[in-house]
Amino acid sequence: MKPKAIFNWSSGKDSALALYKTVKENQFEIISLLTSINKEFQRISMHGVHVSLLEKQAESLGFPLIKMELPKEPTMEEYREIMDKTMNEIKSRGVTHSIFGDIFLEDLRKYREEQLSEIGIKAVFPLWKRNTTELIHEFLDLGFKTIVTCVNETYLDKSFAGRIIDQDFIKDLPKNIDPCGENGEFHTFTFDGPIFKNSISFQIGETVKKTYPKPKSNEEAKDGEYVFWFSNLVYK
């Protein structure tokens, strides 16, 4: 009997490729996708994708979906409380593993492993330490299709929001930008590929600017705040 796992689904390309590899290797029984949602706006945290498109993704992928709803700006205590409650409920269903699409952020991996170990769940990282240039080309070669939904203006300008990732997109990225956006340069919505039963239909709406206060110690963000550009995708 295969161990039961939950898959942490962001809606983007890294999640899609990690899920593809997990399904192909067939080592786990994935009981559900798990996605963090901004409760007020009903959108995926950071990716800005509306829950209606997320639900269509899950339906096309053929997996149940657990939506973990978070306050607009949760404190660490609130986040931890909601996460613990969610993961304990998931564990009660026999889940022993939690799968992520992270690639090389050591601190994030350590945080996930430590939090999960406290409730007896093991974290799994199918893409860990893979070369990100190789990964993005593998992603495209497999036939996945994804669109940029959010860009961090610290790294990329507004024009990258709403672009489909293809060879031209990769060529246009500045040299200091990770091709998978692993440092938070951009986020995506994957709408087609080998693990989808059907393509997700959507229209590209307006591009919206949003700002968030930066930590006082962070000198990268402009004028004391982070600036993000979100491309609003509308289900059709």
Beta strands, then each sheet from edge to edge (+ up, - down):
strand 1: 4-8
strand 2: 29-38
strand 3: 43-44
strand 4: 65-70
strand 5: 95-99
strand 6: 122-124
strand 7: 145-152
strand 8: 186-192
strand 9: 202-213
strand 10: 225-235
sheet 1: 3+ 2- 1- 5- 6-
sheet 2: 3+ 2- 4-
sheet 3: 8+ 7- 10+ 9-
end
